Amino acid sequence: MKHRLLVVEDHAALRASLCEWLGDVFPAGEIVGVCSGEEAVRQAAVQPPTIALTDLDLSEGGGLEVIQRIKSVAPDTHVVVLALHDDLTHQNAAAAAGASVLVAKHRMGTELVSAIAALLTPAAQGSADSARP
């Protein structure tokens, strides 16, 4: 089964790096990068991704709202959040918005791939809420 990963990142260089890296790690998947929450919601409504990877601190603001809006148009999509901070307050806010997992940006290199891989397992595909933080 081909998986679709939607990367939502407003910084072009980071978005390109993430798309390239995730494409190398998950070659059987389709990796789509978008630069805004609005574009992410449009993409998710037209072709729901298996996973949406989004920055909590988008320059347009409203990272939590973007999570909620993606989940409203694509309820089976797992949302992985990248954040500067991974304290309990941020984790709870992301989970309440509908995120499956939050990964701190300073631990992307060690935790992001395993978080995504866990969400791509058949068990996780049965429920978009199965991997809540």
N, C-alpha and C positions, 0 to 999 in steps of 0.2 A: 504494500500500500504506500503510495506516495504521500508524504506529509508536506504541508505548506506552512512555512514560518514567515510571519510578518514582523519585520524589524522596524520599530517606530523610534526614530532618533533624529533630533533636529540638527545635530552637528554632522555635517556631511562626511568628514573624514572618519569619524567614529562609526557612522552608519555603514560606510563602504567597507571598513575593516571588519565590522561584525558580520556583514553579509558574506564577505569573502571567507572569513574564518569558519562560520557556520556552514557554508557551502562545502568547504573542505572536510569538515567533521561529519556532516550529514549529506553525503553526495546523492542519496536517493530522494532527497527532498527538494522542494522548490523554495527558494529564499527570495522574498520580496522586501525591498526597503522603501520606506516612506518617510517624509520629513515632518509630518505634523499629525496631531491627533485627529483633525478633521479628515485628512486623507486616509488615515488608518480606519476610521469608522466607515467611510465610503467603501474601502477595499473589503473590510470584513462583512459588510452587508451584501456585496456582490458575490464574493467568493470567500466564504468563511475559512480562516486559517485554522490549522490544527493548534498552533501556538502563536500568540502575539507576544513579542518581546518589546516592552516599552520602557522608556525612561520615565521615572516618576517626576523628574524636574524638567519637563519640556519648557522651552523658552516662552511658548504661548501660554504657559500655566495650565493648571487643571489636570495634572497627571491622573489623579484619582477619578476625575470625571471621565477621562478618556477610557479608563478601565471599565467603568460602569457602562459607558456607551457601547464599547466593543461587546461586552457581555450581553447587552440588551439586543443587539442585532445578530450576535453569533454566540448563543448561550453555551454551545458545546466547545467553544474555544478555551483553551487554557491560556491564562495570562501570566507571563513571567515578568516581574518588575525589576528593573535596575535602579538602584538608589545610592545616593552618597552615604546614607546612614541606614543601618539595619537594626536599630534599637526596637524595643517592643512596641513603642508608639507607632513607628513607621510600618512595622510588620502587621500590627492590628488594623491600621487604617487601610493598608493595601488589601488585606484579607477581607475586610468589610466591604470594600469596593468590588470584590470579585476576583482578586488575584489568586493564583494557585501557589505561587512562591515569590519571595523577594530575595534578590541576590545583591549584596553590596558591590558597588563598582570596583572597590579595591580588591575584591575576591573573585572578579569575573573569570580570571585565568584559571582558577582552581575549582570553581563551583558551578559556573554557568552550563558547561557541557553536560555535567552529570544531572543537573536539575532538568534540563531539556530532555535528555535521554530517558529519565524516569517518567516524564510525562508522555513520551512516545510509546511506552509499553502498552500491550493490549489491555492490561488491567486499568491503567489510567485512562485509556480511551473510552472505557465504559462510563466514566463520570468526570465531567470537567471540574468537579469539586473534590475529587479524590485525593489530591495532593496538597491540600490547604496547609499553610504554615502553622 
